[in-house]
Amino acid sequence: MQMPKRLRKDRLIRQLMEETDNNNLLNLLEKETFCFSCHKNISCFTECCAKLHLVLTPYDILRIKIRLGLKSQDFLSRHTYTRPMYHKIFPAVLLKMDKEKGDRCPFVTKEGCNIYEDRPGACRIYPLARASKAMVGSNRGATSSKEKFFIVSESHCLGFQEKRSWSLAEWLDHEGVSTYNNMNDKWLEIIAQSLPMGTKEELTRKLQMFFMASYNLDRFRDFIFDSNFLNVFQLPAQVRKDIKNDDTSLMMFAFDWLKFSLFGDKSSGLIIQQL
Protein backbone atom coordinates (compact mmCIF):
# COMPACT_ATOMS: atom_id res chain seq x y z
CA MET A 1 0.00 0.00 0.00
CA GLN A 2 1.31 3.44 -0.92
CA MET A 3 2.09 5.61 2.08
CA PRO A 4 0.49 9.08 2.32
CA LYS A 5 2.63 11.95 1.10
CA ARG A 6 3.18 14.99 3.29
CA LEU A 7 2.50 18.05 1.23
CA ARG A 8 2.77 21.36 3.08
CA LYS A 9 2.19 23.42 6.20
CA ASP A 10 -0.78 25.67 6.78
CA ARG A 11 -0.58 29.03 4.98
CA LEU A 12 -0.28 30.95 8.25
CA ILE A 13 2.87 29.14 9.33
CA ARG A 14 4.40 29.56 5.89
CA GLN A 15 3.56 33.25 6.02
CA LEU A 16 5.20 33.70 9.40
CA MET A 17 8.30 31.66 8.64
CA GLU A 18 8.96 33.21 5.23
CA GLU A 19 8.15 36.84 5.96
CA THR A 20 9.81 37.40 9.30
CA ASP A 21 13.50 38.00 9.80
CA ASN A 22 13.45 35.96 12.99
CA ASN A 23 12.45 32.32 12.75
CA ASN A 24 12.68 32.13 16.56
CA LEU A 25 9.36 34.01 16.50
CA LEU A 26 7.55 30.66 16.74
CA ASN A 27 7.83 28.37 19.72
CA LEU A 28 5.99 25.06 19.86
CA LEU A 29 3.15 25.12 22.39
CA GLU A 30 4.17 22.21 24.57
CA LYS A 31 2.62 23.11 27.93
CA GLU A 32 -1.02 22.50 28.77
CA THR A 33 -1.66 26.19 29.42
CA PHE A 34 -0.25 29.61 28.54
CA CYS A 35 -0.75 33.09 30.00
CA PHE A 36 -2.00 35.91 27.80
CA SER A 37 -4.41 38.84 27.79
CA CYS A 38 -4.95 41.80 25.47
CA HIS A 39 -6.95 44.87 26.48
CA LYS A 40 -7.11 48.64 26.00
CA ASN A 41 -5.08 49.38 29.11
CA ILE A 42 -2.02 47.48 27.94
CA SER A 43 0.61 49.78 26.42
CA CYS A 44 1.16 47.65 23.30
CA PHE A 45 -2.56 47.60 22.43
CA THR A 46 -3.04 47.29 18.61
CA GLU A 47 0.72 47.23 17.87
CA CYS A 48 0.21 43.74 16.44
CA CYS A 49 -2.17 45.27 13.88
CA ALA A 50 0.54 47.00 11.82
CA LYS A 51 3.05 46.01 9.15
CA LEU A 52 1.25 42.74 8.50
CA HIS A 53 1.51 40.31 5.61
CA LEU A 54 -1.98 39.03 6.35
CA VAL A 55 -3.16 36.29 4.01
CA LEU A 56 -6.95 36.12 3.79
CA THR A 57 -8.83 32.86 3.38
CA PRO A 58 -12.15 32.59 1.54
CA TYR A 59 -14.08 32.57 4.81
CA ASP A 60 -12.17 35.64 6.04
CA ILE A 61 -13.25 37.51 2.90
CA LEU A 62 -16.83 36.28 3.15
CA ARG A 63 -17.20 37.49 6.73
CA ILE A 64 -15.54 40.87 6.22
CA LYS A 65 -17.29 41.78 2.97
CA ILE A 66 -20.68 41.00 4.52
CA ARG A 67 -19.73 43.03 7.62
CA LEU A 68 -18.81 46.00 5.42
CA GLY A 69 -21.85 45.59 3.16
CA LEU A 70 -19.64 45.25 0.08
CA LYS A 71 -19.74 43.05 -2.97
CA SER A 72 -16.79 40.69 -3.26
CA GLN A 73 -15.19 42.63 -6.12
CA ASP A 74 -15.49 45.95 -4.29
CA PHE A 75 -13.88 44.49 -1.18
CA LEU A 76 -11.05 42.93 -3.19
CA SER A 77 -10.39 46.18 -5.08
CA ARG A 78 -10.42 48.44 -2.02
CA HIS A 79 -8.79 46.34 0.65
CA THR A 80 -6.59 43.62 -0.85
CA TYR A 81 -3.74 42.83 -3.20
CA THR A 82 -2.84 39.55 -4.87
CA ARG A 83 0.35 37.49 -4.84
CA PRO A 84 0.54 34.97 -7.68
CA MET A 85 1.84 31.48 -6.88
CA TYR A 86 1.89 32.13 -3.11
CA HIS A 87 0.42 28.69 -2.41
CA LYS A 88 2.76 26.72 -4.67
CA ILE A 89 0.90 27.61 -7.89
CA PHE A 90 -2.26 29.20 -6.52
CA PRO A 91 -2.62 32.96 -5.93
CA ALA A 92 -3.19 34.40 -2.46
CA VAL A 93 -5.12 37.49 -1.44
CA LEU A 94 -3.57 39.68 1.27
CA LEU A 95 -5.08 42.52 3.28
CA LYS A 96 -3.84 45.93 2.14
CA MET A 97 -2.34 47.96 4.97
CA ASP A 98 -3.02 51.70 5.35
CA LYS A 99 0.27 53.34 4.35
CA GLU A 100 -0.88 56.79 5.47
CA LYS A 101 -1.23 55.43 9.02
CA GLY A 102 2.08 53.63 9.30
CA ASP A 103 1.08 50.45 7.47
CA ARG A 104 -1.65 49.71 9.96
CA CYS A 105 -4.66 47.50 9.36
CA PRO A 106 -7.38 49.66 7.78
CA PHE A 107 -9.93 48.36 10.29
CA VAL A 108 -8.05 49.16 13.50
CA THR A 109 -8.47 52.31 15.58
CA LYS A 110 -7.17 53.48 18.96
CA GLU A 111 -10.23 51.80 20.45
CA GLY A 112 -9.49 48.49 18.78
CA CYS A 113 -10.77 46.55 15.79
CA ASN A 114 -13.82 47.90 13.96
CA ILE A 115 -14.70 44.46 12.60
CA TYR A 116 -13.76 42.49 15.70
CA GLU A 117 -16.63 39.99 15.51
CA ASP A 118 -15.67 39.24 11.88
CA ARG A 119 -11.89 39.61 12.06
CA PRO A 120 -9.72 37.15 10.07
CA GLY A 121 -8.81 33.75 11.43
CA ALA A 122 -5.13 34.69 11.76
CA CYS A 123 -6.11 37.59 14.01
CA ARG A 124 -8.42 35.39 16.09
CA ILE A 125 -5.82 32.77 16.89
CA TYR A 126 -3.09 35.30 17.80
CA PRO A 127 -0.84 34.99 19.81
CA LEU A 128 -0.92 31.40 18.63
CA ALA A 129 -0.28 30.03 15.15
CA ARG A 130 -1.44 26.73 13.71
CA ALA A 131 0.53 24.39 11.47
CA SER A 132 -1.71 21.93 9.65
CA LYS A 133 -0.12 19.26 7.48
CA ALA A 134 -2.44 17.93 4.80
CA MET A 135 -2.03 14.20 4.26
CA VAL A 136 -3.19 12.96 0.88
CA GLY A 137 -3.26 9.23 0.26
CA SER A 138 -3.19 7.17 -2.90
CA ASN A 139 -6.96 7.55 -3.37
CA ARG A 140 -7.83 10.90 -4.92
CA GLY A 141 -9.78 12.97 -2.44
CA ALA A 142 -8.71 10.93 0.60
CA THR A 143 -7.38 13.65 2.87
CA SER A 144 -6.75 14.09 6.55
CA SER A 145 -4.68 16.55 8.56
CA LYS A 146 -2.45 16.79 11.58
CA GLU A 147 -1.90 20.01 13.42
CA LYS A 148 0.43 21.66 15.90
CA PHE A 149 0.18 25.02 17.62
CA PHE A 150 2.89 27.59 18.25
CA ILE A 151 3.32 30.65 20.46
CA VAL A 152 4.04 33.76 18.36
CA SER A 153 6.62 35.53 20.54
CA GLU A 154 6.81 39.09 19.25
CA SER A 155 9.02 41.46 21.24
CA HIS A 156 6.47 44.28 21.37
CA CYS A 157 3.71 42.11 22.86
CA LEU A 158 3.23 42.54 26.62
CA GLY A 159 0.19 40.31 26.76
CA PHE A 160 2.29 37.36 27.90
CA GLN A 161 3.03 39.22 31.13
CA GLU A 162 -0.64 39.12 32.07
CA LYS A 163 -1.82 36.46 34.53
CA ARG A 164 -4.85 35.16 32.61
CA SER A 165 -4.26 31.46 31.95
CA TRP A 166 -5.69 29.52 29.00
CA SER A 167 -5.68 25.96 27.82
CA LEU A 168 -5.44 25.54 24.06
CA ALA A 169 -9.06 24.37 23.85
CA GLU A 170 -10.25 27.33 25.93
CA TRP A 171 -8.43 29.84 23.73
CA LEU A 172 -9.67 28.36 20.44
CA ASP A 173 -13.24 28.28 21.74
CA HIS A 174 -13.08 31.79 23.21
CA GLU A 175 -11.79 33.28 19.95
CA GLY A 176 -14.05 31.28 17.62
CA VAL A 177 -11.06 29.78 15.83
CA SER A 178 -12.52 26.33 15.27
CA THR A 179 -15.37 27.71 13.17
CA TYR A 180 -12.88 29.36 10.84
CA ASN A 181 -10.71 26.25 10.61
CA ASN A 182 -13.71 24.07 9.83
CA MET A 183 -14.87 26.45 7.12
CA ASN A 184 -11.47 26.53 5.43
CA ASP A 185 -10.37 22.90 5.72
CA LYS A 186 -11.71 21.91 2.28
CA TRP A 187 -9.96 24.89 0.72
CA LEU A 188 -6.66 24.03 2.41
CA GLU A 189 -6.93 20.56 0.90
CA ILE A 190 -7.19 22.16 -2.55
CA ILE A 191 -4.10 24.35 -2.23
CA ALA A 192 -2.16 21.41 -0.78
CA GLN A 193 -2.75 19.22 -3.83
CA SER A 194 0.08 18.31 -6.19
CA LEU A 195 -2.06 16.72 -8.91
CA PRO A 196 -1.43 17.80 -12.53
CA MET A 197 -3.76 20.45 -13.92
CA GLY A 198 -3.22 20.07 -17.66
CA THR A 199 -1.51 22.19 -20.30
CA LYS A 200 -0.32 25.76 -19.83
CA GLU A 201 -3.53 27.06 -21.39
CA GLU A 202 -5.67 24.82 -19.17
CA LEU A 203 -3.69 25.88 -16.11
CA THR A 204 -4.32 29.56 -16.87
CA ARG A 205 -8.07 28.98 -17.12
CA LYS A 206 -8.10 26.86 -13.97
CA LEU A 207 -6.22 29.46 -11.96
CA GLN A 208 -8.76 32.07 -13.06
CA MET A 209 -11.52 29.73 -11.89
CA PHE A 210 -9.67 29.15 -8.60
CA PHE A 211 -9.43 32.88 -7.94
CA MET A 212 -13.10 33.52 -8.70
CA ALA A 213 -14.50 30.57 -6.73
CA SER A 214 -12.16 31.17 -3.77
CA TYR A 215 -12.23 34.93 -3.41
CA ASN A 216 -14.99 36.48 -5.53
CA LEU A 217 -18.16 34.67 -4.47
CA ASP A 218 -20.55 37.18 -6.03
CA ARG A 219 -18.97 36.67 -9.44
CA PHE A 220 -18.98 32.90 -8.88
CA ARG A 221 -22.73 33.04 -8.17
CA ASP A 222 -23.24 34.93 -11.43
CA PHE A 223 -21.16 32.27 -13.20
CA ILE A 224 -23.52 29.58 -11.94
CA PHE A 225 -26.84 31.29 -12.54
CA ASP A 226 -26.13 33.58 -15.52
CA SER A 227 -24.10 31.19 -17.68
CA ASN A 228 -24.72 27.77 -19.20
CA PHE A 229 -23.61 26.08 -15.96
CA LEU A 230 -27.02 24.71 -14.92
CA ASN A 231 -27.62 23.38 -18.42
CA VAL A 232 -24.49 21.29 -18.11
CA PHE A 233 -24.56 20.27 -14.44
CA GLN A 234 -27.65 19.01 -12.66
CA LEU A 235 -27.89 20.32 -9.09
CA PRO A 236 -30.58 19.34 -6.57
CA ALA A 237 -33.27 21.99 -6.08
CA GLN A 238 -32.27 22.56 -2.44
CA VAL A 239 -28.62 23.07 -3.42
CA ARG A 240 -29.66 25.64 -6.03
CA LYS A 241 -31.74 27.48 -3.45
CA ASP A 242 -28.98 27.42 -0.83
CA ILE A 243 -26.18 28.66 -3.07
CA LYS A 244 -28.40 31.36 -4.56
CA ASN A 245 -29.36 32.82 -1.19
CA ASP A 246 -26.58 32.00 1.27
CA ASP A 247 -22.92 32.95 0.89
CA THR A 248 -21.62 30.27 3.25
CA SER A 249 -23.43 27.53 1.32
CA LEU A 250 -22.07 29.02 -1.90
CA MET A 251 -18.52 29.00 -0.53
CA MET A 252 -18.72 25.35 0.52
CA PHE A 253 -20.15 24.47 -2.89
CA ALA A 254 -17.29 26.42 -4.50
CA PHE A 255 -14.77 24.20 -2.74
CA ASP A 256 -16.48 21.06 -4.08
CA TRP A 257 -16.61 22.63 -7.53
CA LEU A 258 -12.89 23.47 -7.43
CA LYS A 259 -11.96 19.92 -6.49
CA PHE A 260 -13.98 18.75 -9.49
CA SER A 261 -13.02 21.41 -12.04
CA LEU A 262 -9.31 21.53 -11.15
CA PHE A 263 -8.61 17.85 -10.47
CA GLY A 264 -11.64 15.88 -11.69
CA ASP A 265 -12.53 14.87 -8.12
CA LYS A 266 -16.20 13.77 -7.99
CA SER A 267 -16.14 12.63 -4.37
CA SER A 268 -18.46 15.39 -3.15
CA GLY A 269 -21.43 13.82 -4.98
CA LEU A 270 -22.85 17.25 -5.85
CA ILE A 271 -21.43 17.84 -9.32
CA ILE A 272 -21.24 14.35 -10.80
CA GLN A 273 -24.57 14.49 -12.64
CA GLN A 274 -23.35 16.07 -15.84
CA LEU A 275 -26.14 16.47 -18.42
C-alpha positions as CSV (number, residue, x, y, z in Angstrom):
1,M,0.0,0.0,0.0
2,Q,1.3,3.4,-0.9
3,M,2.1,5.6,2.1
4,P,0.5,9.1,2.3
5,K,2.6,12.0,1.1
6,R,3.2,15.0,3.3
7,L,2.5,18.0,1.2
8,R,2.8,21.4,3.1
9,K,2.2,23.4,6.2
10,D,-0.8,25.7,6.8
11,R,-0.6,29.0,5.0
12,L,-0.3,31.0,8.3
13,I,2.9,29.1,9.3
14,R,4.4,29.6,5.9
15,Q,3.6,33.2,6.0
16,L,5.2,33.7,9.4
17,M,8.3,31.7,8.6
18,E,9.0,33.2,5.2
19,E,8.1,36.8,6.0
20,T,9.8,37.4,9.3
21,D,13.5,38.0,9.8
22,N,13.5,36.0,13.0
23,N,12.4,32.3,12.7
24,N,12.7,32.1,16.6
25,L,9.4,34.0,16.5
26,L,7.5,30.7,16.7
27,N,7.8,28.4,19.7
28,L,6.0,25.1,19.9
29,L,3.2,25.1,22.4
30,E,4.2,22.2,24.6
31,K,2.6,23.1,27.9
32,E,-1.0,22.5,28.8
33,T,-1.7,26.2,29.4
34,F,-0.3,29.6,28.5
35,C,-0.8,33.1,30.0
36,F,-2.0,35.9,27.8
37,S,-4.4,38.8,27.8
38,C,-4.9,41.8,25.5
39,H,-7.0,44.9,26.5
40,K,-7.1,48.6,26.0
41,N,-5.1,49.4,29.1
42,I,-2.0,47.5,27.9
43,S,0.6,49.8,26.4
44,C,1.2,47.6,23.3
45,F,-2.6,47.6,22.4
46,T,-3.0,47.3,18.6
47,E,0.7,47.2,17.9
48,C,0.2,43.7,16.4
49,C,-2.2,45.3,13.9
50,A,0.5,47.0,11.8
51,K,3.1,46.0,9.1
52,L,1.3,42.7,8.5
53,H,1.5,40.3,5.6
54,L,-2.0,39.0,6.4
55,V,-3.2,36.3,4.0
56,L,-6.9,36.1,3.8
57,T,-8.8,32.9,3.4
58,P,-12.2,32.6,1.5
59,Y,-14.1,32.6,4.8
60,D,-12.2,35.6,6.0
61,I,-13.2,37.5,2.9
62,L,-16.8,36.3,3.1
63,R,-17.2,37.5,6.7
64,I,-15.5,40.9,6.2
65,K,-17.3,41.8,3.0
66,I,-20.7,41.0,4.5
67,R,-19.7,43.0,7.6
68,L,-18.8,46.0,5.4
69,G,-21.9,45.6,3.2
70,L,-19.6,45.3,0.1
71,K,-19.7,43.0,-3.0
72,S,-16.8,40.7,-3.3
73,Q,-15.2,42.6,-6.1
74,D,-15.5,45.9,-4.3
75,F,-13.9,44.5,-1.2
76,L,-11.1,42.9,-3.2
77,S,-10.4,46.2,-5.1
78,R,-10.4,48.4,-2.0
79,H,-8.8,46.3,0.6
80,T,-6.6,43.6,-0.8
81,Y,-3.7,42.8,-3.2
82,T,-2.8,39.5,-4.9
83,R,0.3,37.5,-4.8
84,P,0.5,35.0,-7.7
85,M,1.8,31.5,-6.9
86,Y,1.9,32.1,-3.1
87,H,0.4,28.7,-2.4
88,K,2.8,26.7,-4.7
89,I,0.9,27.6,-7.9
90,F,-2.3,29.2,-6.5
91,P,-2.6,33.0,-5.9
92,A,-3.2,34.4,-2.5
93,V,-5.1,37.5,-1.4
94,L,-3.6,39.7,1.3
95,L,-5.1,42.5,3.3
96,K,-3.8,45.9,2.1
97,M,-2.3,48.0,5.0
98,D,-3.0,51.7,5.3
99,K,0.3,53.3,4.3
100,E,-0.9,56.8,5.5
101,K,-1.2,55.4,9.0
102,G,2.1,53.6,9.3
103,D,1.1,50.4,7.5
104,R,-1.6,49.7,10.0
105,C,-4.7,47.5,9.4
106,P,-7.4,49.7,7.8
107,F,-9.9,48.4,10.3
108,V,-8.0,49.2,13.5
109,T,-8.5,52.3,15.6
110,K,-7.2,53.5,19.0
111,E,-10.2,51.8,20.5
112,G,-9.5,48.5,18.8
113,C,-10.8,46.5,15.8
114,N,-13.8,47.9,14.0
115,I,-14.7,44.5,12.6
116,Y,-13.8,42.5,15.7
117,E,-16.6,40.0,15.5
118,D,-15.7,39.2,11.9
119,R,-11.9,39.6,12.1
120,P,-9.7,37.1,10.1
121,G,-8.8,33.8,11.4
122,A,-5.1,34.7,11.8
123,C,-6.1,37.6,14.0
124,R,-8.4,35.4,16.1
125,I,-5.8,32.8,16.9
126,Y,-3.1,35.3,17.8
127,P,-0.8,35.0,19.8
128,L,-0.9,31.4,18.6
129,A,-0.3,30.0,15.2
130,R,-1.4,26.7,13.7
131,A,0.5,24.4,11.5
132,S,-1.7,21.9,9.6
133,K,-0.1,19.3,7.5
134,A,-2.4,17.9,4.8
135,M,-2.0,14.2,4.3
136,V,-3.2,13.0,0.9
137,G,-3.3,9.2,0.3
138,S,-3.2,7.2,-2.9
139,N,-7.0,7.5,-3.4
140,R,-7.8,10.9,-4.9
141,G,-9.8,13.0,-2.4
142,A,-8.7,10.9,0.6
143,T,-7.4,13.6,2.9
144,S,-6.7,14.1,6.6
145,S,-4.7,16.5,8.6
146,K,-2.5,16.8,11.6
147,E,-1.9,20.0,13.4
148,K,0.4,21.7,15.9
149,F,0.2,25.0,17.6
150,F,2.9,27.6,18.3
151,I,3.3,30.6,20.5
152,V,4.0,33.8,18.4
153,S,6.6,35.5,20.5
154,E,6.8,39.1,19.2
155,S,9.0,41.5,21.2
156,H,6.5,44.3,21.4
157,C,3.7,42.1,22.9
158,L,3.2,42.5,26.6
159,G,0.2,40.3,26.8
160,F,2.3,37.4,27.9
161,Q,3.0,39.2,31.1
162,E,-0.6,39.1,32.1
163,K,-1.8,36.5,34.5
164,R,-4.9,35.2,32.6
165,S,-4.3,31.5,31.9
166,W,-5.7,29.5,29.0
167,S,-5.7,26.0,27.8
168,L,-5.4,25.5,24.1
169,A,-9.1,24.4,23.9
170,E,-10.3,27.3,25.9
171,W,-8.4,29.8,23.7
172,L,-9.7,28.4,20.4
173,D,-13.2,28.3,21.7
174,H,-13.1,31.8,23.2
175,E,-11.8,33.3,19.9
176,G,-14.1,31.3,17.6
177,V,-11.1,29.8,15.8
178,S,-12.5,26.3,15.3
179,T,-15.4,27.7,13.2
180,Y,-12.9,29.4,10.8
181,N,-10.7,26.2,10.6
182,N,-13.7,24.1,9.8
183,M,-14.9,26.5,7.1
184,N,-11.5,26.5,5.4
185,D,-10.4,22.9,5.7
186,K,-11.7,21.9,2.3
187,W,-10.0,24.9,0.7
188,L,-6.7,24.0,2.4
189,E,-6.9,20.6,0.9
190,I,-7.2,22.2,-2.6
191,I,-4.1,24.4,-2.2
192,A,-2.2,21.4,-0.8
193,Q,-2.7,19.2,-3.8
194,S,0.1,18.3,-6.2
195,L,-2.1,16.7,-8.9
196,P,-1.4,17.8,-12.5
197,M,-3.8,20.4,-13.9
198,G,-3.2,20.1,-17.7
199,T,-1.5,22.2,-20.3
200,K,-0.3,25.8,-19.8
201,E,-3.5,27.1,-21.4
202,E,-5.7,24.8,-19.2
203,L,-3.7,25.9,-16.1
204,T,-4.3,29.6,-16.9
205,R,-8.1,29.0,-17.1
206,K,-8.1,26.9,-14.0
207,L,-6.2,29.5,-12.0
208,Q,-8.8,32.1,-13.1
209,M,-11.5,29.7,-11.9
210,F,-9.7,29.2,-8.6
211,F,-9.4,32.9,-7.9
212,M,-13.1,33.5,-8.7
213,A,-14.5,30.6,-6.7
214,S,-12.2,31.2,-3.8
215,Y,-12.2,34.9,-3.4
216,N,-15.0,36.5,-5.5
217,L,-18.2,34.7,-4.5
218,D,-20.5,37.2,-6.0
219,R,-19.0,36.7,-9.4
220,F,-19.0,32.9,-8.9
221,R,-22.7,33.0,-8.2
222,D,-23.2,34.9,-11.4
223,F,-21.2,32.3,-13.2
224,I,-23.5,29.6,-11.9
225,F,-26.8,31.3,-12.5
226,D,-26.1,33.6,-15.5
227,S,-24.1,31.2,-17.7
228,N,-24.7,27.8,-19.2
229,F,-23.6,26.1,-16.0
230,L,-27.0,24.7,-14.9
231,N,-27.6,23.4,-18.4
232,V,-24.5,21.3,-18.1
233,F,-24.6,20.3,-14.4
234,Q,-27.7,19.0,-12.7
235,L,-27.9,20.3,-9.1
236,P,-30.6,19.3,-6.6
237,A,-33.3,22.0,-6.1
238,Q,-32.3,22.6,-2.4
239,V,-28.6,23.1,-3.4
240,R,-29.7,25.6,-6.0
241,K,-31.7,27.5,-3.5
242,D,-29.0,27.4,-0.8
243,I,-26.2,28.7,-3.1
244,K,-28.4,31.4,-4.6
245,N,-29.4,32.8,-1.2
246,D,-26.6,32.0,1.3
247,D,-22.9,32.9,0.9
248,T,-21.6,30.3,3.3
249,S,-23.4,27.5,1.3
250,L,-22.1,29.0,-1.9
251,M,-18.5,29.0,-0.5
252,M,-18.7,25.3,0.5
253,F,-20.2,24.5,-2.9
254,A,-17.3,26.4,-4.5
255,F,-14.8,24.2,-2.7
256,D,-16.5,21.1,-4.1
257,W,-16.6,22.6,-7.5
258,L,-12.9,23.5,-7.4
259,K,-12.0,19.9,-6.5
260,F,-14.0,18.7,-9.5
261,S,-13.0,21.4,-12.0
262,L,-9.3,21.5,-11.1
263,F,-8.6,17.9,-10.5
264,G,-11.6,15.9,-11.7
265,D,-12.5,14.9,-8.1
266,K,-16.2,13.8,-8.0
267,S,-16.1,12.6,-4.4
268,S,-18.5,15.4,-3.2
269,G,-21.4,13.8,-5.0
270,L,-22.8,17.3,-5.8
271,I,-21.4,17.8,-9.3
272,I,-21.2,14.3,-10.8
273,Q,-24.6,14.5,-12.6
274,Q,-23.4,16.1,-15.8
275,L,-26.1,16.5,-18.4
